[in-house]
Amino acid sequence: MSNWNDNENEELGEGLSEIEQMQAEAIMLDTAFNNSYLILTNQITFSELLGRRFNTGEDAVMAHDPEVGAKKDELLNMLDYYVELEEYERCAKIKQILDQSYSV
């Protein structure tokens, strides 16, 4: 049976609440998509990204493997993400990359 003290450990700082966990995941996802976007659009190299992120203490997470290149499903996920944010210039660039890389 559940009681009001179920979240006692969260209140004591022994972990993230479910909302905090979701917020951290959203930030990580945004960072990954933005990092991948910068690399895929040749605005920065992977080495430059690593150097900048190391210097600022930020994460260098990516939505794709920079050694292999972006897979079709990864590009489609990025496209959906930026459509939801109404970042249509980014959508157009990702769509262009998608068409060039995976034209049928």
C-alpha positions as CSV (number, residue, x, y, z in Angstrom):
1,M,0.0,0.0,0.0
2,S,1.3,3.4,-0.9
3,N,1.7,6.2,1.6
4,W,2.7,9.9,1.6
5,N,6.3,9.0,2.5
6,D,7.0,7.2,-0.8
7,N,9.0,10.2,-2.1
8,E,10.9,10.6,1.1
9,N,14.3,9.7,-0.5
10,E,13.7,12.2,-3.3
11,E,13.1,15.0,-0.8
12,L,16.4,14.1,1.0
13,G,18.3,14.6,-2.3
14,E,19.0,10.9,-2.8
15,G,18.1,10.9,-6.5
16,L,16.1,12.8,-9.0
17,S,12.4,12.9,-9.0
18,E,10.6,11.6,-12.0
19,I,10.0,15.2,-13.3
20,E,13.7,16.1,-12.8
21,Q,14.7,12.9,-14.6
22,M,12.4,13.8,-17.6
23,Q,13.8,17.4,-17.6
24,A,17.4,16.0,-17.6
25,E,16.6,13.7,-20.5
26,A,15.0,16.5,-22.5
27,I,18.1,18.6,-22.0
28,M,20.3,15.7,-23.1
29,L,18.2,15.1,-26.2
30,D,18.3,18.7,-27.1
31,T,22.1,18.8,-26.7
32,A,22.5,15.6,-28.8
33,F,20.4,16.9,-31.6
34,N,22.1,20.3,-31.6
35,N,25.6,18.8,-31.6
36,S,24.7,16.5,-34.4
37,Y,23.1,19.3,-36.4
38,L,26.3,21.5,-36.1
39,I,28.4,18.6,-37.4
40,L,26.0,17.5,-40.1
41,T,25.7,21.0,-41.5
42,N,29.5,21.5,-41.4
43,Q,29.3,24.3,-39.0
44,I,31.9,22.6,-36.7
45,T,34.0,19.5,-36.8
46,F,33.8,16.7,-34.3
47,S,37.2,17.6,-33.0
48,E,36.2,21.2,-32.5
49,L,33.0,20.1,-30.8
50,L,34.9,17.9,-28.4
51,G,37.4,20.7,-27.6
52,R,34.7,23.3,-27.0
53,R,32.6,21.0,-24.8
54,F,35.7,19.9,-22.8
55,N,36.6,23.5,-22.2
56,T,33.2,24.5,-21.0
57,G,32.4,21.2,-19.2
58,E,29.4,20.5,-21.3
59,D,28.4,17.1,-22.7
60,A,29.5,16.1,-26.2
61,V,26.6,13.7,-26.7
62,M,25.4,13.2,-30.3
63,A,22.3,11.9,-32.0
64,H,24.5,10.0,-34.5
65,D,27.8,8.3,-34.7
66,P,30.2,10.8,-36.3
67,E,32.5,8.1,-37.5
68,V,29.8,6.3,-39.4
69,G,27.5,9.2,-40.3
70,A,23.9,9.7,-39.7
71,K,21.5,6.9,-40.4
72,K,18.2,7.5,-42.1
73,D,16.2,7.0,-38.9
74,E,18.5,9.3,-37.0
75,L,17.9,12.1,-39.5
76,L,14.2,11.4,-39.5
77,N,14.2,11.7,-35.7
78,M,16.1,15.0,-35.9
79,L,13.6,16.3,-38.5
80,D,10.6,15.4,-36.3
81,Y,12.3,17.1,-33.3
82,Y,12.9,20.3,-35.2
83,V,9.4,20.3,-36.7
84,E,8.0,20.1,-33.2
85,L,10.2,23.1,-32.2
86,E,9.1,24.9,-35.4
87,E,12.8,25.3,-36.4
88,Y,12.0,25.2,-40.1
89,E,15.4,26.4,-41.3
90,R,17.0,23.4,-39.6
91,C,14.3,21.1,-40.9
92,A,15.1,22.3,-44.5
93,K,18.8,21.6,-44.0
94,I,18.2,18.2,-42.5
95,K,15.7,17.3,-45.2
96,Q,18.4,18.3,-47.8
97,I,20.9,16.0,-46.1
98,L,18.3,13.2,-45.9
99,D,17.5,13.6,-49.6
100,Q,21.2,13.6,-50.7
101,S,22.2,10.7,-48.5
102,Y,19.1,8.5,-48.9
103,S,17.5,9.3,-52.3
104,V,15.5,6.4,-53.7
